[in-house]
Amino acid sequence: MYYHVINMGRDRYGYLLKDKDIARWKHSVDSGSKITGDVYLRRLGSFCVEMGKNPKELPKLKDKQLADLIDDYVISREKKGNAGSYIKSTVKAVKSWLLFNGIKLPRQIKVKDADKSPTLSEERIPTPDELKRIFNSGDSRERTACALVAFTGVRIGVLGNYKGNDGLRLKDIPDLKVEGKEITFLRVPAQVNIREELSKSGKKYFTFLGQEGCMYMENYLIERIRSGEVITPESAIITAAKLGFRGKQHITAVNVGDLMRNAIRNAGFTWRPYVLRAYFDSRLLLAQDERLIQRDYRAFFMGHVGDIEHRYTLNKGRLSVDLIESMRSAYEKSERFLETERKGLTEEEVENKFRMQLLLMAGFTEGEIQEKNLLNLTSEEITKIAREKLFGMDRKDISNQIAKDKQDLRETHKQKVVSIDLIEQYINNGFVVKMALGNDKAIVELP
C-alpha cells in the first residue's frame, strides 16, 4: 500500500519530489509548462493514492496489470460522476510518468466524453449590455482586469503570471504616459505589448485597447496615485493589492481570475472569467464579417500563430509602421462591436446579422432573403427553412478530402473556406462553422 502524509493546498503532493526520478520527470514537464508540471504532479499523486500504489511501482507492473489498473481508475471515476476531461487529464499525467520511464501502454485507454466539458457546454458569450453590467458590478481593479481581457483578447496569465512575479506593466503600453500624478494616453486605441515571458507561445506580440478600456485603466491608476502609490514604468497594471504600493506588486493568474469572477458573480452571472476572452474573439468575428478587420489581425491580437505572427517573429519583433497603423485603424473601426457604449449596432441588428449568416450558409442568396422577407420570420421558422434547404441539396462523397483537411488544420491551426453545399458533411465530421462569406461559401474550423 502507498502511505503518505496529507498536506492540504497546492503543495499537497510536493513530498513526491523528494524522489530524484520524480523530480527529474517534473523538471522535464516544467520545461514545457510550469502549470502543466504542477497539475501533472497532483494528478499522479491523486491517482496513486486512490489506487494504492507508489509512483515508483507503476513502471514495474506487467503490461496488462498496468493497463487494467488505469482502466479500473477510469471506471471508478466515471461511476463517481467526474467529468471526462478531468479523468483524461489524470490519465495523461500517468502516461507522461510512464513514458519518462520508457513504458508505453499496450492498449488504448478510452475515457467517455473525454473532450467534453459540462461547464463549457452550458456557457454562452455575454452581450455588450451584459458586459456593461459586469463592469458596473466590480471595483476599479476588477473592472480594469475585465476590460483588458474583453477588449484586448489577452489571456488572464498576461495580467499576472502563474507565480505572481510578473505581469503586464505600464511600460508595456507605449502610448501611456505617466508624469507624477498625471495619466495621459498619447494615442487611442493604445498599443499593448505582450512580452515573450507573458505570452503562452513564448513569442511576443501586441494588441490594442480602445477608449472605454483606457478610461477604466486611467481611473484605476489615478485612484492608486491618490492613495499614495508612486507609479513608474515598472509598475504592474493589475496589482496584488487593490492599492499597489502595499506589499508585492504583481498578482497571480489565479487571483486575477478571482477578481474577474467576483465582478461576474456580482452582476448575476455564473460564467468563467475566460468567457471575456471569447467575447473579444466573437465580437471581432462580427467586425471581420463586415470587412472591418482581417482574420490575420484578429488572430495576431489573440496571440495565435499566423501570417502576421510569422512576419513579426522573422523580423525580430518589428513590423512596418504602415502595417502597425493599419492594424490600429482596423481595431478602431471594430471598436463599436467590442465596447459597451452604444456606438453602432444594436442587439437587434446583431441578431439579424446572425440570421442572415444562417440563411446564407443554408444556400439562400441575399436577393432571395430580401425578396421573401426571410429576416422577418421567427428564429424557429428560419432554422426550419435553413434545414430544409440544406437537406434538399445533392451531396457527393468528400470523406477523403475532409480527412485531409482535418490533418492540415490540426497542423496549421487555421481555418478553411468551403462551399455551402458541403457544409453539412464538414459539420458531421467535427468541423464548426465560423461565418458565412457570401457567394455560397463559409469559413469552417476545428474546435
C-alpha positions as CSV (number, residue, x, y, z in Angstrom):
1,M,0.0,0.0,0.0
2,Y,1.0,3.6,-0.6
3,Y,1.1,5.7,2.6
4,H,1.6,9.5,2.7
5,V,1.2,12.5,4.9
6,I,-1.7,14.6,3.9
7,N,-0.8,18.3,3.3
8,M,-3.7,20.3,2.0
9,G,-3.1,23.0,-0.5
10,R,-1.2,23.4,-3.7
11,D,1.8,21.5,-2.3
12,R,-0.2,18.5,-1.2
13,Y,2.0,16.2,-3.3
14,G,5.2,18.2,-3.0
15,Y,6.7,15.4,-0.9
16,L,6.9,13.2,-4.0
17,L,9.7,15.4,-5.3
18,K,12.0,14.0,-2.6
19,D,12.4,11.1,-5.0
20,K,15.1,12.1,-7.6
21,D,13.4,10.3,-10.5
22,I,10.0,12.1,-9.9
23,A,11.8,15.4,-9.5
24,R,13.6,14.8,-12.9
25,W,10.3,13.9,-14.5
26,K,8.6,17.1,-13.2
27,H,11.5,19.2,-14.3
28,S,11.1,17.8,-17.8
29,V,7.4,18.6,-17.8
30,D,8.0,22.1,-16.3
31,S,10.3,22.8,-19.3
32,G,7.2,22.9,-21.5
33,S,4.9,24.5,-18.9
34,K,5.2,25.1,-15.2
35,I,1.5,24.9,-14.8
36,T,1.3,21.6,-16.6
37,G,4.1,20.3,-14.4
38,D,2.3,21.2,-11.2
39,V,-1.0,19.8,-12.5
40,Y,0.6,16.5,-13.6
41,L,2.3,16.1,-10.2
42,R,-1.0,16.5,-8.4
43,R,-2.8,14.1,-10.8
44,L,-0.1,11.5,-10.5
45,G,-0.2,11.7,-6.7
46,S,-4.0,11.6,-6.6
47,F,-4.1,8.5,-8.9
48,C,-1.5,6.6,-6.8
49,V,-3.3,7.4,-3.5
50,E,-6.7,6.2,-4.9
51,M,-5.2,3.1,-6.5
52,G,-3.0,2.2,-3.5
53,K,0.3,2.4,-5.4
54,N,3.6,4.2,-5.2
55,P,4.6,6.1,-8.4
56,K,7.8,4.0,-8.5
57,E,5.8,0.8,-8.6
58,L,3.9,1.7,-11.8
59,P,6.8,1.1,-14.3
60,K,7.4,-2.3,-12.7
61,L,3.9,-3.6,-13.4
62,K,3.3,-6.0,-16.3
63,D,1.6,-4.6,-19.3
64,K,-1.8,-6.0,-18.7
65,Q,-1.7,-5.2,-14.9
66,L,-0.8,-1.6,-15.7
67,A,-3.5,-1.1,-18.3
68,D,-6.1,-2.8,-16.1
69,L,-5.1,-0.5,-13.2
70,I,-5.7,2.6,-15.3
71,D,-8.9,1.2,-16.7
72,D,-10.1,0.5,-13.2
73,Y,-9.4,4.1,-12.2
74,V,-11.3,5.4,-15.2
75,I,-14.3,3.2,-14.4
76,S,-14.2,4.2,-10.7
77,R,-14.1,7.9,-11.6
78,E,-16.9,7.6,-14.2
79,K,-19.1,6.0,-11.6
80,K,-18.4,8.9,-9.2
81,G,-19.6,11.3,-11.9
82,N,-16.3,13.0,-12.6
83,A,-16.0,14.9,-15.9
84,G,-14.4,13.0,-18.7
85,S,-12.0,15.9,-19.2
86,Y,-10.7,15.6,-15.6
87,I,-10.3,11.8,-15.9
88,K,-8.4,12.3,-19.2
89,S,-6.1,14.8,-17.6
90,T,-5.2,12.3,-14.9
91,V,-4.6,9.5,-17.4
92,K,-2.3,11.8,-19.4
93,A,-0.3,12.6,-16.3
94,V,0.2,8.9,-15.5
95,K,1.1,8.2,-19.2
96,S,3.7,11.0,-19.0
97,W,5.3,9.5,-15.9
98,L,5.3,6.0,-17.6
99,L,6.9,7.3,-20.8
100,F,9.6,9.1,-18.8
101,N,10.4,5.6,-17.5
102,G,10.4,4.1,-21.0
103,I,7.0,2.4,-20.6
104,K,4.3,2.6,-23.3
105,L,0.8,1.3,-22.5
106,P,-0.1,-1.9,-24.5
107,R,-3.6,-0.7,-25.3
108,Q,-5.6,2.5,-25.7
109,I,-7.3,3.8,-22.6
110,K,-10.7,5.2,-23.5
111,V,-12.5,7.8,-21.4
112,K,-16.1,8.6,-22.0
113,D,-16.8,12.2,-23.1
114,A,-13.1,13.0,-22.7
115,D,-13.2,16.1,-24.8
116,K,-16.5,17.4,-23.3
117,S,-16.7,20.0,-20.6
118,P,-20.1,20.2,-18.8
119,T,-19.3,23.7,-17.7
120,L,-18.3,25.0,-21.1
121,S,-21.3,23.4,-22.9
122,E,-23.7,25.4,-20.8
123,E,-21.8,28.7,-21.2
124,R,-22.6,31.4,-23.6
125,I,-20.8,34.6,-24.6
126,P,-22.1,37.8,-22.9
127,T,-23.7,40.6,-24.9
128,P,-22.3,44.2,-24.7
129,D,-25.2,45.1,-22.3
130,E,-24.3,42.1,-20.0
131,L,-20.6,43.1,-20.2
132,K,-21.5,46.6,-19.1
133,R,-23.3,45.1,-16.0
134,I,-20.1,43.2,-15.2
135,F,-18.1,46.4,-15.4
136,N,-20.6,48.2,-13.2
137,S,-20.5,45.4,-10.6
138,G,-16.8,45.5,-10.0
139,D,-14.4,47.9,-8.3
140,S,-11.8,49.8,-10.3
141,R,-9.3,47.0,-10.2
142,E,-11.8,44.3,-11.1
143,R,-13.3,46.5,-13.9
144,T,-9.9,47.1,-15.4
145,A,-8.9,43.4,-15.4
146,C,-12.2,42.5,-17.1
147,A,-11.9,45.3,-19.7
148,L,-8.3,44.3,-20.6
149,V,-9.4,40.7,-21.3
150,A,-12.6,41.6,-23.1
151,F,-11.2,44.5,-25.2
152,T,-7.6,43.3,-25.9
153,G,-8.1,39.5,-26.1
154,V,-5.2,38.7,-23.8
155,R,-5.1,35.6,-21.6
156,I,-5.5,36.1,-17.9
157,G,-1.9,35.0,-17.4
158,V,-0.8,38.1,-19.2
159,L,-2.1,40.3,-16.4
160,G,-0.4,38.2,-13.7
161,N,1.6,35.1,-14.3
162,Y,1.4,31.7,-12.6
163,K,3.8,32.5,-9.9
164,G,2.7,36.1,-9.4
165,N,6.2,37.5,-10.0
166,D,5.5,39.2,-13.3
167,G,2.6,40.6,-15.4
168,L,1.6,43.4,-17.7
169,R,3.4,46.6,-16.7
170,L,2.9,50.3,-17.6
171,K,6.0,50.1,-19.8
172,D,4.2,47.5,-21.9
173,I,1.7,50.2,-23.1
174,P,4.0,52.7,-25.0
175,D,1.0,55.0,-25.7
176,L,0.5,55.5,-21.9
177,K,2.5,58.4,-20.3
178,V,2.8,58.9,-16.6
179,E,4.2,62.2,-15.2
180,G,3.9,62.5,-11.4
181,K,0.1,62.4,-10.8
182,E,-0.8,62.9,-14.4
183,I,-2.0,59.9,-16.6
184,T,-2.2,60.5,-20.3
185,F,-2.9,58.3,-23.3
186,L,-0.9,59.7,-26.2
187,R,-2.9,57.6,-28.7
188,V,-6.2,55.7,-28.6
189,P,-6.5,52.9,-29.4
190,A,-3.4,52.4,-27.2
191,Q,-0.9,49.7,-28.2
192,V,-0.5,46.9,-25.6
193,N,2.8,44.9,-26.0
194,I,2.9,41.3,-24.7
195,R,6.4,40.3,-23.8
196,E,7.8,36.8,-24.5
197,E,7.7,35.8,-20.9
198,L,4.0,36.6,-20.6
199,S,3.0,35.0,-23.9
200,K,1.7,31.4,-23.9
201,S,3.5,30.7,-27.2
202,G,6.7,32.3,-25.9
203,K,6.6,34.8,-28.7
204,K,5.9,38.5,-28.2
205,Y,3.0,40.2,-29.9
206,F,0.8,43.2,-29.4
207,T,-2.9,44.2,-29.4
208,F,-4.8,47.4,-28.7
209,L,-7.1,48.9,-26.1
210,G,-9.8,51.3,-27.1
211,Q,-11.4,54.4,-25.5
212,E,-13.6,52.6,-22.9
213,G,-10.8,50.3,-21.7
214,C,-8.4,53.2,-21.5
215,M,-10.9,55.2,-19.4
216,Y,-11.2,52.3,-16.9
217,M,-7.5,51.9,-16.6
218,E,-6.9,55.6,-16.2
219,N,-9.4,55.8,-13.4
220,Y,-7.8,52.9,-11.6
221,L,-4.3,54.3,-11.9
222,I,-5.5,57.7,-10.7
223,E,-7.1,56.0,-7.7
224,R,-3.8,54.3,-6.9
225,I,-1.8,57.6,-7.2
226,R,-4.2,59.4,-4.9
227,S,-3.8,56.6,-2.3
228,G,0.0,57.3,-2.2
229,E,1.4,54.9,-4.7
230,V,4.3,56.1,-6.9
231,I,3.6,54.9,-10.4
232,T,6.6,54.1,-12.6
233,P,7.0,52.3,-15.9
234,E,7.8,49.1,-14.0
235,S,4.5,49.3,-12.0
236,A,2.0,46.4,-12.5
237,I,-1.2,47.3,-14.3
238,I,-3.1,44.9,-12.1
239,T,-1.6,44.7,-8.6
240,A,-1.8,42.1,-5.9
241,A,-3.4,44.5,-3.5
242,K,-6.1,47.0,-4.7
243,L,-3.6,49.7,-3.6
244,G,-0.5,48.6,-5.3
245,F,2.1,50.3,-3.1
246,R,1.2,48.0,-0.2
247,G,3.2,44.7,-0.3
248,K,4.1,42.9,-3.5
249,Q,3.3,44.4,-6.9
250,H,2.3,41.5,-9.1
251,I,-0.7,39.2,-8.8
252,T,-1.0,35.5,-9.7
253,A,-3.1,34.4,-12.6
254,V,-5.4,32.6,-10.2
255,N,-6.1,35.8,-8.3
256,V,-6.7,37.7,-11.5
257,G,-9.3,35.2,-12.3
258,D,-10.8,35.6,-8.8
259,L,-11.1,39.4,-9.3
260,M,-12.9,38.9,-12.6
261,R,-15.1,36.2,-11.3
262,N,-16.1,38.5,-8.4
263,A,-17.4,41.1,-10.8
264,I,-19.1,38.5,-13.0
265,R,-20.9,36.9,-9.9
266,N,-21.9,40.3,-8.6
267,A,-23.5,41.0,-11.9
268,G,-25.6,37.9,-11.5
269,F,-23.8,35.6,-14.0
270,T,-22.1,32.2,-13.5
271,W,-19.6,32.4,-16.4
272,R,-15.9,31.7,-16.1
273,P,-13.6,34.6,-16.4
274,Y,-12.2,33.3,-19.7
275,V,-15.6,33.9,-21.3
276,L,-14.5,37.5,-21.7
277,R,-11.7,36.4,-24.0
278,A,-14.3,34.5,-26.0
279,Y,-16.3,37.8,-26.1
280,F,-13.3,39.5,-27.8
281,D,-12.9,36.8,-30.3
282,S,-16.6,36.6,-31.2
283,R,-17.2,40.3,-31.4
284,L,-14.2,40.8,-33.7
285,L,-15.6,37.9,-35.8
286,L,-18.6,40.1,-36.4
287,A,-16.3,43.0,-37.4
288,Q,-14.4,40.7,-39.7
289,D,-17.7,39.7,-41.4
290,E,-18.2,43.5,-42.0
291,R,-14.7,43.5,-43.6
292,L,-13.5,46.0,-40.9
293,I,-10.7,43.8,-39.8
294,Q,-8.7,41.0,-41.3
295,R,-8.7,37.5,-39.9
296,D,-4.9,37.5,-39.5
297,Y,-5.1,40.7,-37.5
298,R,-7.7,39.2,-35.2
299,A,-5.6,36.1,-34.7
300,F,-2.5,38.1,-34.0
301,F,-4.3,40.2,-31.4
302,M,-5.1,37.0,-29.5
303,G,-1.6,35.7,-29.6
304,H,-2.3,32.9,-32.1
305,V,0.2,31.7,-34.7
306,G,-0.5,33.0,-38.1
307,D,0.9,35.0,-41.0
308,I,1.3,38.3,-39.1
309,E,2.9,36.5,-36.1
310,H,5.3,34.7,-38.5
311,R,6.4,38.0,-40.1
312,Y,6.7,39.6,-36.6
313,T,9.0,36.8,-35.5
314,L,11.1,36.8,-38.6
315,N,11.7,40.5,-38.3
316,K,12.6,40.2,-34.6
317,G,9.6,41.9,-33.2
318,R,9.3,44.5,-35.9
319,L,6.6,45.3,-38.3
320,S,6.5,48.3,-40.7
321,V,4.9,51.5,-39.3
322,D,2.3,51.3,-42.1
323,L,1.2,47.8,-41.1
324,I,1.0,48.7,-37.4
325,E,-1.1,51.7,-38.2
326,S,-3.3,49.5,-40.5
327,M,-3.8,47.2,-37.6
328,R,-4.6,50.1,-35.2
329,S,-7.1,51.5,-37.7
330,A,-8.8,48.1,-38.1
331,Y,-9.1,47.8,-34.4
332,E,-10.5,51.3,-34.1
333,K,-13.2,50.6,-36.8
334,S,-14.1,47.4,-34.9
335,E,-14.5,49.1,-31.5
336,R,-18.2,49.6,-31.9
337,F,-18.6,45.8,-31.9
338,L,-16.5,45.5,-28.7
339,E,-17.4,48.4,-26.4
340,T,-20.5,48.6,-24.2
341,E,-21.3,52.1,-25.1
342,R,-23.8,52.2,-28.0
343,K,-21.8,53.4,-30.9
344,G,-23.1,51.3,-33.7
345,L,-25.0,48.0,-33.9
346,T,-28.0,47.4,-31.6
347,E,-28.6,43.9,-30.3
348,E,-31.5,43.6,-32.8
349,E,-29.0,44.4,-35.6
350,V,-26.6,41.8,-34.3
351,E,-29.3,39.2,-34.2
352,N,-30.3,40.0,-37.8
353,K,-26.7,39.6,-38.8
354,F,-26.6,36.1,-37.4
355,R,-29.9,35.2,-39.0
356,M,-28.5,36.4,-42.3
357,Q,-25.4,34.3,-41.9
358,L,-27.5,31.2,-41.1
359,L,-29.6,31.7,-44.3
360,L,-26.5,32.3,-46.4
361,M,-24.9,29.2,-45.1
362,A,-28.0,27.2,-45.9
363,G,-27.7,28.3,-49.6
364,F,-30.1,31.3,-49.9
365,T,-28.8,34.3,-51.8
366,E,-29.1,37.8,-50.5
367,G,-31.6,38.6,-53.2
368,E,-33.8,35.7,-52.1
369,I,-33.6,36.7,-48.4
370,Q,-34.7,40.3,-49.2
371,E,-37.4,39.3,-51.8
372,K,-39.0,36.8,-49.4
373,N,-38.5,38.9,-46.3
374,L,-36.9,35.9,-44.6
375,L,-35.3,38.0,-41.8
376,N,-38.8,38.8,-40.6
377,L,-39.5,35.2,-39.8
378,T,-39.1,33.8,-36.2
379,S,-35.9,32.1,-35.2
380,E,-37.7,28.7,-35.3
381,E,-39.0,29.4,-38.8
382,I,-35.6,30.4,-40.1
383,T,-34.0,27.3,-38.6
384,K,-36.6,25.1,-40.2
385,I,-36.3,26.5,-43.7
386,A,-32.5,26.5,-43.4
387,R,-32.6,22.8,-42.6
388,E,-34.9,22.1,-45.5
389,K,-32.6,24.0,-47.8
390,L,-29.6,22.1,-46.6
391,F,-31.2,18.7,-46.6
392,G,-32.6,19.2,-50.1
393,M,-29.1,19.6,-51.7
394,D,-27.3,16.9,-53.7
395,R,-24.3,15.5,-51.9
396,K,-21.2,13.9,-53.0
397,D,-18.7,11.8,-51.1
398,I,-15.9,14.0,-50.0
399,S,-14.7,11.9,-47.0
400,N,-11.1,11.7,-48.3
401,Q,-11.0,15.5,-48.8
402,I,-12.4,16.1,-45.3
403,A,-9.8,13.7,-43.7
404,K,-7.0,15.6,-45.5
405,D,-8.4,19.0,-44.4
406,K,-8.6,17.7,-40.8
407,Q,-4.9,16.8,-40.9
408,D,-4.0,20.1,-42.5
409,L,-5.9,22.2,-40.0
410,R,-4.5,20.4,-37.0
411,E,-1.0,21.2,-38.2
412,T,-1.7,24.9,-39.1
413,H,-4.4,25.8,-36.6
414,K,-6.0,27.8,-39.4
415,Q,-9.5,28.0,-41.0
416,K,-10.8,26.8,-44.3
417,V,-13.3,28.2,-46.8
418,V,-15.7,25.6,-48.2
419,S,-18.7,25.6,-50.4
420,I,-22.1,25.9,-48.8
421,D,-23.3,22.7,-50.3
422,L,-20.5,20.8,-48.4
423,I,-21.2,22.4,-45.0
424,E,-23.3,19.7,-43.6
425,Q,-20.7,17.0,-44.3
426,Y,-18.0,19.1,-42.7
427,I,-20.2,19.7,-39.6
428,N,-20.9,16.0,-39.3
429,N,-17.2,15.3,-39.3
430,G,-16.4,17.6,-36.3
431,F,-15.9,21.0,-38.0
432,V,-17.7,24.1,-36.8
433,V,-18.9,27.0,-38.9
434,K,-17.4,30.4,-38.0
435,M,-19.2,32.6,-40.6
436,A,-20.8,32.9,-44.0
437,L,-18.8,34.8,-46.6
438,G,-21.4,35.2,-49.2
439,N,-21.0,33.8,-52.7
440,D,-22.2,30.4,-51.4
441,K,-19.1,30.0,-49.2
442,A,-18.4,29.8,-45.5
443,I,-15.5,29.5,-43.1
444,V,-15.0,26.3,-41.0
445,E,-12.5,25.3,-38.4
446,L,-11.8,22.5,-36.0
447,P,-12.9,23.2,-32.4
